[in-house]
Amino acid sequence: MHDDHFPGPHRRGLLIASGATALTLAGCAGAPDPGTSDAKEEAGPPNRGGRLRAAFAGGGASETLDPHLSNLFADAARAKALYDKLADYGADLSAQPRLAASWEPDATLKRWKVSLRPAVFHDGTPVTAADVLHSYRRIADPKRAFRARASLEPIDLAASRARDERTVEFVLKRPTAEFPNVMAAFGAYIIPASMREGAFDHAPVGSGPFRLVSFAPGRSTLLRRNDDYWEGAPHLDELEFVVADEESARVNALLGGQVEYAHELNPATARAHEHGGRVTIVRLRNSAMQSFAMKTDRPPFHDRRVRQALFLLADRAELVRGALSGAGEIGNDLFGKGYEYYADGLPQREQDLGRARRLLKEAGAEDLRITLDTSPVATGFTEAAAVLRDQAAKAGITVRVRTGSKDTYWKDILDAGTLCCYRSGAMPIESHLSQRLLTDSTTNATHWRHHDFDALYRQAQSTRDPEQRADVYARMQRRLHAEGPFLIWGFADWILGTARNVRGVEHRAPANTLDWARFDKVWLA
């Protein structure tokens, strides 16, 4: 329910405003930094009880608990606490069973039998095959812009059916070897078929580890332990999400004991507090793709030579130093460094100002003037914009930096502008392709629309042999590397801060994978 009256200390002194932070994913996590402590190794037996308060950047008054509308990291963490998916991504970005106990394709890869584990919704009703089909059909509604719609496109939902209460037979439009990734897609949560459309923000019913107590958009969400959770009740009694858009506000709240978990800290903050003993710093290595996104359906980036010139004027090492304070590694204009199917055999692109100028001259764009949209919505965005502006000037390009609202940035850049700062968390490479680079992708911010590219994606999905499938993905990545819409300059460490008494936080889970923001496994020592 909506509730503007919050009890006790979780409200005191923590009036922190609205904003937005991008959801969506990349990178691989490594070992904890020597200056951090791995709670999994030092934890001891879990304690039961208490309330953990977690500070995230939010989305203002427009926030919702509808899991199919999730777009921000705060949305994803709340959805994970309230709902479940059939599958989710492990730390290596492989699909791991969740509500689906198992899955099995037929010989054609066009029919998949999915068996559900025994689980119940918060209202005590069982999770059934009918609920699964209802959820997917809602997501796939062409009149709605649900995030996972493009990922579910391979499913023929009209032909799919419930074989019994706990068995779903998915019929696919074409052979799809990586169908488990579809079930694990970001935002593909299961809701009961009886759920009313207007109930999400005051009476949501999921099958997740926590139940809703109160929700005030842009301010706070209070959840309570679900003792009937299929994987075992959480250790915590209560979990509260508080909105803290400014990184400084999240840090100060953590240092002041107003919260026990602070999401998304910047590298300077991590260095300042890593060895001070007051908080624990958790580094999820190379978790966030950092890039500039170019609109390919309008001047000047409709000309691939201009996109190629932008690739060549960028000094990636300088961007990592200047925008990430060195907390990351350089990119090569491709998503998913270190993931399955990543084309690591392509040569690392380096700055070449002479060739960049020649390409601009060929395109008739020697005196190019462009606007770069950015926002303090994400760590390093404004700094990266300033670095690129200075680098572009060396190639004769004038870049005007335009700083947008944190509250509306991700919505604004989806259709407006020509060049913007962009980032992503972890997801399989095929999910990045389906969600961002297919003609009908609902989050195609670059407007990259090529039917031959779409056809290659469908070919990869229909290829049973992993090596042959890798060859098709390699062809797609070679094209993106040569003329694609994303200048992917780096992969940033994802940095969290926790109070010293917080245990059970996973240190090897890239953002948006199963064990990231996994508060049902966390406890207070």
C-alpha positions in Angstrom: 0.0 0.0 0.0 1.0 3.6 -0.4 2.1 5.0 3.0 3.7 8.4 3.7 4.2 7.6 7.4 7.3 5.7 8.0 8.1 4.3 11.5 11.2 5.0 13.4 14.8 5.5 12.2 14.4 4.5 8.5 13.0 7.9 7.6 14.9 10.2 10.1 17.4 12.5 8.3 17.1 10.6 5.0 15.2 12.9 2.8 16.9 12.1 -0.5 15.4 13.1 -3.8 14.4 11.4 -7.0 16.3 10.5 -10.1 17.1 7.5 -12.3 19.9 5.1 -13.0 20.1 2.8 -16.0 19.4 -0.7 -15.7 20.7 -2.8 -18.2 24.0 -4.7 -18.1 27.8 -6.1 -19.0 31.3 -7.2 -17.9 32.7 -10.0 -15.8 33.3 -10.0 -12.1 36.6 -10.9 -10.6 38.0 -11.6 -7.1 37.5 -9.1 -4.3 39.9 -6.3 -4.0 42.7 -6.9 -1.4 41.2 -4.0 0.6 37.8 -5.5 0.7 36.5 -8.4 2.8 34.5 -11.3 1.3 31.5 -11.7 3.6 30.9 -15.2 2.3 34.3 -16.4 3.7 34.2 -14.6 7.1 30.5 -14.7 7.8 29.9 -17.6 10.2 26.4 -18.9 10.8 23.7 -16.5 9.6 21.7 -14.5 12.1 18.0 -14.2 11.8 16.1 -10.9 12.2 16.5 -7.2 11.8 15.9 -4.6 9.1 18.4 -3.9 6.4 18.1 -0.5 4.7 19.5 -0.3 1.1 20.0 3.0 -0.6 19.6 3.1 -4.4 19.1 5.9 -7.0 15.5 5.9 -7.9 13.0 7.1 -10.6 11.1 9.8 -8.8 7.3 9.9 -8.5 6.9 7.7 -11.6 8.4 4.6 -9.9 6.3 1.5 -10.0 6.4 -2.0 -8.6 5.2 -3.5 -11.9 8.1 -6.0 -12.5 7.5 -5.9 -16.3 8.2 -2.2 -16.4 11.5 -2.5 -14.5 14.2 -0.3 -16.1 16.3 0.9 -13.2 18.7 -0.9 -10.8 16.3 0.0 -8.0 13.4 -1.5 -10.0 15.3 -4.7 -10.6 16.3 -5.1 -6.9 12.7 -4.5 -5.8 11.4 -6.9 -8.4 13.8 -9.6 -7.4 12.7 -9.3 -3.8 9.0 -9.5 -4.7 8.9 -11.8 -7.7 10.6 -14.8 -9.4 11.5 -15.6 -13.0 11.6 -19.1 -14.6 15.4 -18.7 -14.8 18.1 -16.2 -14.0 21.7 -15.5 -15.0 24.5 -16.9 -12.9 27.8 -15.0 -12.5 29.1 -16.5 -15.8 25.8 -15.4 -17.5 24.6 -18.9 -18.0 20.9 -19.5 -17.3 20.2 -21.0 -13.9 16.8 -22.6 -12.9 14.5 -20.6 -10.7 10.8 -21.3 -10.8 11.6 -23.7 -13.6 12.9 -26.9 -12.1 14.0 -28.2 -15.5 13.7 -27.6 -19.2 14.1 -29.9 -22.2 13.8 -29.3 -26.0 12.6 -31.7 -28.6 14.7 -32.7 -31.5 13.7 -29.7 -33.6 14.5 -27.0 -30.9 11.0 -25.6 -31.6 9.3 -27.1 -28.6 10.5 -26.8 -25.0 9.0 -28.6 -22.0 9.4 -26.6 -18.8 8.6 -28.2 -15.5 7.8 -25.9 -12.6 9.1 -26.4 -9.0 6.5 -26.4 -6.2 6.2 -22.7 -5.2 3.4 -20.4 -4.0 2.5 -16.8 -4.4 2.2 -14.5 -1.5 -1.6 -15.1 -1.3 -1.0 -18.9 -0.9 -2.0 -19.9 -4.3 0.4 -22.2 -6.3 2.5 -21.0 -9.2 1.1 -22.7 -12.2 1.7 -23.1 -15.9 -1.3 -20.8 -16.5 0.3 -18.1 -14.5 3.5 -18.4 -16.6 1.6 -18.2 -19.9 -0.4 -15.2 -18.6 2.8 -13.4 -17.5 4.5 -13.9 -20.9 1.4 -12.9 -22.9 1.2 -9.7 -20.9 4.8 -8.9 -21.5 4.4 -9.7 -25.2 1.4 -7.3 -25.6 2.3 -5.2 -28.7 0.4 -2.3 -27.2 2.7 -2.2 -24.2 6.4 -1.3 -24.1 7.5 -4.0 -21.6 11.2 -4.4 -21.4 11.3 -8.2 -22.0 9.0 -8.1 -25.0 11.8 -8.4 -27.6 13.4 -11.2 -25.7 10.2 -13.2 -25.7 9.7 -12.7 -29.4 10.8 -16.3 -30.4 7.8 -17.7 -28.5 4.6 -18.5 -30.3 2.4 -17.8 -27.3 -0.8 -18.5 -29.1 0.4 -22.1 -29.7 2.1 -22.6 -26.3 0.0 -24.4 -23.7 -0.2 -25.8 -20.2 0.3 -29.6 -20.3 -0.7 -29.8 -16.7 -0.6 -27.5 -13.7 3.2 -27.6 -13.4 4.3 -28.2 -17.0 4.4 -25.6 -19.8 5.0 -26.5 -23.4 6.5 -23.6 -25.2 6.1 -23.6 -29.0 8.7 -21.4 -30.7 8.5 -19.6 -34.0 11.8 -21.1 -35.1 14.5 -23.4 -33.6 16.0 -21.7 -30.7 19.0 -23.3 -29.0 19.4 -20.7 -26.3 15.8 -20.6 -25.1 16.9 -20.7 -21.4 18.2 -17.2 -21.9 14.7 -16.1 -23.0 13.3 -17.4 -19.7 16.1 -15.5 -17.8 15.5 -12.3 -19.7 15.6 -9.1 -17.7 12.0 -8.3 -16.6 10.5 -11.7 -17.5 8.9 -12.1 -14.0 6.0 -14.4 -13.3 2.8 -12.9 -11.8 -0.5 -14.6 -11.0 -3.1 -14.7 -13.7 -5.5 -13.2 -11.2 -3.4 -10.1 -10.6 -5.4 -6.9 -11.3 -3.6 -4.3 -13.5 -4.0 -1.6 -10.9 -2.7 -3.6 -8.0 1.0 -3.6 -8.5 1.8 -0.5 -6.5 -0.4 -1.2 -3.5 -1.1 -5.0 -3.4 1.5 -6.8 -5.5 1.4 -10.6 -5.4 4.6 -12.4 -6.3 6.4 -15.6 -5.3 9.6 -13.8 -4.1 11.3 -13.9 -0.8 9.7 -10.7 0.5 6.1 -9.3 0.7 5.1 -5.6 0.4 4.4 -3.5 3.5 4.4 0.0 2.0 5.5 1.8 -1.1 6.0 5.5 -1.6 7.3 6.2 -5.1 10.6 8.1 -5.1 11.0 7.7 -1.4 10.9 4.3 0.2 9.7 0.7 -0.2 9.3 -1.5 2.9 9.2 -5.3 2.6 8.8 -8.1 5.1 10.1 -11.7 5.0 8.0 -14.3 3.2 8.2 -17.4 5.4 6.8 -19.5 2.7 9.4 -18.8 0.1 10.2 -21.9 -2.0 14.0 -21.5 -1.5 13.8 -20.9 2.2 12.8 -17.8 4.2 15.2 -14.8 4.2 17.3 -14.2 7.2 16.1 -10.6 7.5 12.8 -9.7 9.1 12.5 -6.6 6.9 14.1 -5.0 3.9 13.8 -1.3 3.1 14.7 0.4 -0.1 15.3 4.1 0.3 15.8 6.5 -2.6 19.1 8.4 -2.6 19.8 9.8 -6.0 23.1 11.6 -5.2 26.1 9.3 -4.6 27.2 11.6 -1.8 23.8 11.1 -0.1 24.1 7.3 -0.3 27.7 7.5 1.2 26.8 9.8 4.0 23.7 7.7 4.9 26.0 4.6 5.0 28.6 6.4 7.1 26.0 7.9 9.4 24.3 4.5 10.1 21.1 5.5 8.3 21.5 2.6 5.8 23.4 -0.6 5.8 23.8 -1.0 2.0 24.7 1.7 -0.5 24.4 0.8 -4.2 26.7 2.3 -6.9 29.6 4.2 -5.3 32.2 6.0 -7.4 35.9 5.1 -7.5 37.0 8.1 -5.5 34.6 7.2 -2.7 35.8 3.6 -2.7 39.5 4.6 -2.4 38.7 7.1 0.4 36.9 4.4 2.5 38.4 1.1 1.4 40.8 0.8 4.3 39.2 3.1 6.9 37.4 0.3 8.8 34.1 2.1 8.9 32.5 0.4 5.9 33.1 -2.6 3.6 33.8 -1.8 -0.1 32.6 -4.5 -2.5 34.0 -4.4 -6.1 32.3 -6.3 -8.8 35.0 -6.3 -11.4 34.3 -5.0 -15.0 30.5 -5.2 -14.5 29.3 -2.1 -16.3 29.7 -1.4 -20.0 30.5 2.3 -20.6 29.8 3.7 -24.1 28.5 6.5 -26.3 25.4 5.6 -28.3 24.9 7.1 -31.8 21.5 7.4 -33.5 21.9 5.7 -36.9 18.7 6.9 -38.4 19.6 10.6 -38.6 22.5 12.9 -39.4 25.3 12.8 -38.9 25.5 9.2 -37.7 23.4 7.8 -40.5 26.7 7.9 -42.4 28.8 5.0 -41.2 32.0 7.0 -42.0 31.1 9.4 -39.2 30.6 6.6 -36.8 33.9 5.1 -37.8 35.6 8.5 -37.3 34.1 8.7 -33.8 35.5 5.2 -33.0 39.0 6.4 -34.1 39.1 9.8 -32.3 38.4 8.1 -28.9 41.4 7.5 -26.5 39.9 4.7 -24.5 42.6 4.6 -21.9 42.2 8.3 -21.2 38.4 7.8 -20.9 38.9 5.0 -18.3 41.4 7.2 -16.3 39.3 10.4 -16.6 35.8 9.1 -16.2 36.3 6.0 -14.0 39.4 7.1 -12.1 41.1 4.0 -13.5 38.6 1.6 -11.9 37.9 -0.5 -15.0 39.5 -1.6 -18.3 39.2 -0.4 -21.9 36.6 -1.7 -24.4 36.7 -2.5 -28.0 33.3 -1.2 -29.2 31.8 -4.6 -28.4 29.5 -5.6 -25.5 30.2 -8.5 -23.1 33.9 -8.6 -22.7 34.8 -12.0 -21.2 31.4 -13.5 -21.9 30.5 -16.5 -24.0 30.7 -15.7 -27.8 32.7 -12.5 -27.2 34.8 -11.8 -30.3 38.1 -11.3 -28.5 40.1 -12.0 -31.7 39.3 -8.7 -33.2 42.2 -6.2 -33.0 41.9 -3.6 -30.2 40.9 -0.3 -31.7 43.3 2.6 -31.0 43.1 6.3 -31.5 44.0 7.4 -35.0 43.2 11.1 -35.5 44.6 11.3 -39.0 42.3 8.5 -40.3 39.4 10.0 -38.4 39.9 13.3 -40.2 40.1 11.6 -43.6 36.8 9.7 -42.9 35.1 13.0 -41.9 36.3 14.6 -45.1 35.0 11.8 -47.2 31.6 12.2 -45.5 31.7 15.9 -46.1 31.7 16.5 -42.3 35.1 18.3 -41.8 33.5 21.0 -39.6 31.1 18.6 -37.8 29.2 20.1 -34.8 27.2 17.6 -32.6 25.4 17.7 -29.3 26.3 15.1 -26.7 23.6 14.3 -24.1 24.8 13.4 -20.7 23.6 13.5 -17.1 24.9 12.9 -13.6 22.5 10.0 -13.6 25.4 7.5 -13.6 28.9 7.5 -12.3 31.4 8.9 -14.9 28.8 10.2 -17.4 29.6 13.9 -17.1 33.3 13.2 -16.9 33.2 11.0 -20.0 31.4 13.6 -21.9 34.0 16.2 -21.1 36.9 13.9 -22.1 35.2 13.0 -25.4 34.5 16.7 -26.1 38.2 17.4 -25.8 39.3 14.4 -27.8 36.9 15.3 -30.6 38.3 18.8 -30.8 41.6 17.3 -31.9 39.9 15.8 -35.0 38.1 19.1 -35.8 34.8 18.1 -34.3 32.9 20.5 -32.1 31.0 18.8 -29.4 28.4 20.6 -27.3 27.7 18.9 -24.0 24.1 19.0 -22.9 23.3 17.9 -19.4 19.9 16.4 -18.9 17.6 15.6 -16.0 18.4 12.6 -13.9 14.7 11.9 -13.5 14.0 11.6 -17.2 17.4 10.9 -18.9 16.8 7.3 -19.9 13.4 8.1 -21.3 14.7 11.2 -23.1 17.6 9.6 -24.9 15.6 6.6 -26.2 14.2 8.7 -29.1 15.7 12.2 -28.9 19.1 13.5 -29.7 21.9 12.0 -31.8 24.7 11.1 -29.4 24.5 10.2 -25.7 26.3 8.7 -22.8 25.1 5.1 -22.3 25.9 2.1 -20.0 24.7 -1.4 -19.4 25.1 -4.0 -16.7 25.5 -7.8 -17.3 23.5 -9.9 -19.7 24.4 -12.6 -22.3 25.6 -11.2 -25.6 22.5 -12.6 -27.4 20.3 -10.7 -24.9 22.2 -7.5 -25.6 21.6 -8.1 -29.3 17.9 -8.9 -29.0 17.1 -6.1 -26.6 19.1 -3.3 -28.2 20.0 -4.0 -31.8 17.1 -5.7 -33.5 14.7 -3.7 -35.6 11.8 -4.2 -33.3 13.7 -4.0 -30.0 11.8 -1.8 -27.5 15.0 -0.4 -26.1 16.9 0.2 -29.3 18.3 3.6 -28.3 20.6 3.8 -31.4 17.8 3.0 -33.9 20.1 0.4 -35.5 17.6 -1.3 -37.9 19.0 -3.7 -40.4 16.9 -6.7 -41.5 20.0 -8.6 -42.6 21.4 -8.2 -39.1 18.1 -9.4 -37.7 18.3 -12.5 -39.9 21.8 -13.3 -38.6 20.4 -13.2 -35.1 17.6 -15.6 -36.0 20.2 -17.8 -37.6 22.3 -17.9 -34.5 19.3 -18.7 -32.4 18.4 -21.6 -34.7 21.9 -23.1 -34.7 22.2 -26.2 -32.5 25.9 -26.6 -32.7 27.7 -24.2 -30.3 30.7 -23.7 -32.5 28.6 -22.9 -35.6 26.5 -20.6 -33.4 29.6 -18.8 -32.3 30.6 -18.3 -35.9 27.4 -16.5 -36.6 27.8 -14.3 -33.5 31.3 -13.5 -34.6 30.0 -12.3 -38.0 27.5 -10.0 -36.2 30.2 -8.6 -33.9 32.6 -8.0 -36.8 30.0 -5.8 -38.3 29.3 -4.0 -35.1 33.0 -3.4 -34.6 33.4 -2.0 -38.1 30.4 0.3 -38.2 28.1 -0.3 -35.3 26.2 2.3 -33.2 28.0 1.9 -29.9 31.4 3.4 -29.1 32.1 1.1 -26.2 35.1 2.6 -24.5 35.3 0.7 -21.2 34.1 -1.7 -18.6 33.8 -0.3 -15.1 34.0 -2.0 -11.7 30.6 -2.0 -10.0 31.2 -0.7 -6.5 29.0 -1.2 -3.4 29.4 -0.2 0.2 28.0 -2.0 3.2 28.0 -1.5 7.0 30.6 -3.7 8.7 27.9 -5.9 10.3 26.4 -6.9 6.9 27.1 -10.5 5.8 26.2 -12.6 2.9 26.7 -10.1 0.1 28.0 -11.9 -3.0 31.3 -10.4 -4.3 31.4 -12.2 -7.6 28.0 -11.3 -9.2 27.8 -8.7 -11.9 24.9 -6.3 -11.7 21.6 -7.8 -12.6 22.7 -11.4 -12.3 21.0 -13.8 -9.9 23.2 -13.1 -6.8 23.5 -9.3 -7.3 21.2 -7.5 -4.8 20.2 -10.9 -3.4 18.9 -9.6 -0.1 17.2 -12.9 0.9 20.7 -14.3 1.4 22.0 -11.3 3.5 22.0 -11.0 7.3 23.1 -8.6 10.0 25.8 -9.9 12.3 
